[in-house]
Amino acid sequence: MTQRIDQDHSRFRKIVRGKIKQNLRKYITQGELVGRQGKDKISVPLPQIEIPRFRYGQKGQGGVGQGKGNEGDPMDQGEPQPGEGQAGNLPGEHALEVEVTFEELAEILGEELELPNIAPKGRKTIVTKKDRFTSIRLTGPESLRHFKRTFKRALRRQIAMGIYNPDKPIIIPVREDKRYRSWKVEPLPETNAVIIYIMDVSGSMGDEQKEIVRIESFWIDTWLRFQYDGIESRYIIHDATAKEVDRDTFFRTRESGGTMISSAYKLCAKMIEDHYSPSEWNIYPFHFSDGDNWSVDDTALCIRLLRDEIIPAANMFCYGQVESPYGSGQFLKDLKDHFPDDDDRLLTSEIKGREAIVDSIKAFLGRGK
């Protein structure tokens, strides 16, 4: 029975995985999964899933489908249109919420977008410790008691003593029957990685543009955390000046000032210099803006900071330009003018709306860097 339940559960999980993969683009563009995450799992809304099975009716019962019918009757009577018909007392279709792990979600993302696994650059690793249960011992706390081993030991003892009654199979362990799990501490090396998110919060970046950044950063986070065991996230916002903030402030800040992108790049370069040695860390800066910048001189300073300080230290630098009715979009053109197309250290994408988020994610993560 247990084996059959496991088979049914495995079959159900495959159906769920297929449904998520089928609707992945919708989940990404509509941002349905953002905000549904827990610590290790995320809640995914799916249409009600019915596992196919045979249903047997009474012998000799006629009809078409589930209704009455006679030989020669047409099978297609048409379906009622939305809004037509009278009120009824039958339940409608309901969405089913299924929990999946971030690892499963990242695997689905990688399969659907054909993302290659990342080859880490940094050599340093964080060594953590994990308790692994490897053996059984005769003493220990009750919280670590191995119930199956204890039960088997008690059963064998009662059978050997002739006191086991199969008609009343009551098993009562005594002190010498009890068995406890034993563990050893194992070091776990984890690859070091940091994501540095940079966002333009000037007056030309509206709520919709910030929501696009929030959705895309969620999926970038999901993929990179799947690729690295140890990862940090840092957040920088900028208008005419830049500052580091926490995640919540990053997505909720409203500003109305001008834009000097170099202020953010200076802070990013200093952050890398102070905390993240390129030989020891995998560094991923992601900058999102509508492409407006204060002056040609500031753009020239940005190009110098990228070329001399940020890009040489990073696995790759990604710039996503979110289309805004108020932004000129000039900064993306300037980057393309100063960096050749075959330089895969700097990746750019033009995000004209939510439908473009998927292509932007693939442009950034499709190089396996």
HUZI-V778993 format. One record per residue. N is the residue number from 1. PSI is psi as a letter, one per 30 degrees, with the letter a starting at -180 (NA if undefined). Layout:
N_PSI + N_PSI
This chain:
1_e + 2_e + 3_e + 4_e + 5_e + 6_e + 7_e + 8_e + 9_e + 10_e + 11_e + 12_e + 13_e + 14_e + 15_e + 16_e + 17_e + 18_e + 19_e + 20_e + 21_e + 22_e + 23_g + 24_e + 25_e + 26_e + 27_e + 28_e + 29_e + 30_f + 31_h + 32_f + 33_f + 34_k + 35_f + 36_g + 37_k + 38_a + 39_e + 40_f + 41_l + 42_k + 43_k + 44_k + 45_k + 46_l + 47_l + 48_k + 49_k + 50_k + 51_k + 52_k + 53_l + 54_k + 55_k + 56_k + 57_a + 58_k + 59_k + 60_f + 61_k + 62_a + 63_l + 64_k + 65_b + 66_g + 67_a + 68_l + 69_l + 70_l + 71_k + 72_f + 73_k + 74_k + 75_e + 76_j + 77_g + 78_l + 79_k + 80_k + 81_l + 82_k + 83_f + 84_l + 85_l + 86_l + 87_k + 88_l + 89_g + 90_k + 91_l + 92_a + 93_k + 94_k + 95_k + 96_k + 97_k + 98_k + 99_k + 100_l + 101_l + 102_e + 103_e + 104_e + 105_e + 106_e + 107_e + 108_e + 109_e + 110_e + 111_e + 112_e + 113_g + 114_h + 115_k + 116_l + 117_l + 118_k + 119_j + 120_k + 121_e + 122_k + 123_f + 124_k + 125_k + 126_k + 127_j + 128_l + 129_k + 130_k + 131_k + 132_k + 133_j + 134_f + 135_l + 136_k + 137_l + 138_f + 139_l + 140_l + 141_l + 142_f + 143_f + 144_g + 145_k + 146_j + 147_e + 148_e + 149_e + 150_e + 151_e + 152_e + 153_e + 154_e + 155_e + 156_e + 157_e + 158_e + 159_e + 160_e + 161_f + 162_g + 163_g + 164_k + 165_j + 166_f + 167_f + 168_i + 169_i + 170_j + 171_j + 172_j + 173_k + 174_l + 175_e + 176_f + 177_f + 178_k + 179_k + 180_k + 181_k + 182_l + 183_l + 184_l + 185_k + 186_k + 187_k + 188_j + 189_k + 190_k + 191_k + 192_k + 193_l + 194_k + 195_k + 196_j + 197_k + 198_k + 199_k + 200_k + 201_g + 202_l + 203_f + 204_f + 205_j + 206_a + 207_e + 208_e + 209_e + 210_e + 211_e + 212_e + 213_e + 214_e + 215_e + 216_e + 217_e + 218_e + 219_e + 220_e + 221_e + 222_e + 223_e + 224_e + 225_f + 226_e + 227_f + 228_k + 229_e + 230_k + 231_k + 232_l + 233_k + 234_l + 235_k + 236_k + 237_l + 238_k + 239_c + 240_f + 241_l + 242_l + 243_l + 244_k + 245_l + 246_l + 247_e + 248_e + 249_e + 250_e + 251_f + 252_f + 253_k + 254_k + 255_l + 256_g + 257_a + 258_a + 259_k + 260_j + 261_f + 262_f + 263_e + 264_e + 265_e + 266_e + 267_e + 268_e + 269_e + 270_e + 271_e + 272_e + 273_e + 274_e + 275_f + 276_j + 277_k + 278_f + 279_f + 280_f + 281_k + 282_j + 283_k + 284_j + 285_k + 286_k + 287_k + 288_k + 289_l + 290_g + 291_g + 292_k + 293_l + 294_e + 295_l + 296_e + 297_e + 298_e + 299_e + 300_e + 301_e + 302_e + 303_e + 304_e + 305_e + 306_e + 307_e + 308_f + 309_e + 310_e + 311_e + 312_f + 313_f + 314_l + 315_e + 316_l + 317_k + 318_k + 319_j + 320_k + 321_j + 322_k + 323_k + 324_k + 325_f + 326_f + 327_k + 328_f + 329_g + 330_e + 331_e + 332_e + 333_e + 334_e + 335_e + 336_e + 337_e + 338_f + 339_k + 340_l + 341_f + 342_g + 343_j + 344_g + 345_f + 346_j + 347_k + 348_l + 349_k + 350_j + 351_j + 352_f + 353_a + 354_e + 355_f + 356_f + 357_e + 358_e + 359_e + 360_e + 361_e + 362_e + 363_e + 364_e + 365_f + 366_g + 367_f + 368_h + 369_NA
